[in-house]
Amino acid sequence: MTNQGYEGKRCPPSKNAGGKKLLGKLDNCASLEVRSALDESAAQRGSSDVRDQSKAPASSGSHWADTKLRNMSVAQKYGNKKLPNALIVGVKKGGTRAVLEFIRIHPDVRALGTEPHFFDRNYDRGLDWYRGLMPRTLDSQITLEKTPSYFVTREAPRRISSMSHETKLIVVVRNPVTRAISDYTQTLSKKPDIPTFEELAFKNKSLGLVDSSWNAIRIGMYILHLENWLQYFRLSQMHFVSGERLITDPAGEMGRVQDFLGLKRIITDKHFYFNRTKGFPCLKKPESSSQPRCLGKSKGRTHVQIEEEVIEQLQEFYRPFNIKFYETVGQDFKWD
């Protein structure tokens, strides 16, 4: 089976396919495009979410929801459209949609629901066009948008820095092996005739030669992309969310996000319940809503089954990249 029709997702092949040889070598790979995803509304929620509604604990009160609605109403009437103060810049299949949906319930945050892809695909439209997409906000509120492909787009850091040197950047990261499998699973659901994961991931599986030009693999080489961002932004302007802890401790992870954004910790454990059908947290049902808020049907897919040997080979490939990433950001994500 050939890889025809999937080659657009590759960068020029590197002679040094090994993880240690590739480490530290930033190339001029073209921007890695990620399809724009529309905001996942209640209409997209699966019947499984409705079944789980009965398991969702009732909200401890509607105060937070009422405050949010009140602030939205005031902002829409008296607010202005502003360029974003903060961006969720990555990574694809890391948990960016969950972070966006969780943080946007904060009354001091207004977020764009769709991915505008301004700093990678639509930059020539200009800042006025970009500003026009934003929700109206009050001076006390933060304007936020997310486009996960920014993190792996070489031009994005320079372009964002040109907009504002003080922009706050949120990066949601996840075990790169799990992330790659999730990425492939999503693509397979849209293109069932693509080659197997193993065919795409390796140049030579028996020798363990990983094909780092494949997008699904390359995105997870986080340190290579981060080095590009650190040419334009201070590390203190970047906050790294653990995709794993976002599932096991959403309140803790979102508490740190609120701290980073300079917000009062309003989103707490009282806002979440664990959806067993999907396998990740959902927001509890506000009294003003008929059902709890979970991510859409496309979230929580069962991953393609991959041989343990393949997983071990990829873990070995990513290990040097992970170690340097941990050292750079000062945080051990425990992927090894």
Disulfide bonds with the S-S distance in Angstrom:
Cys11-Cys29 2.10
Cys282-Cys294 1.83
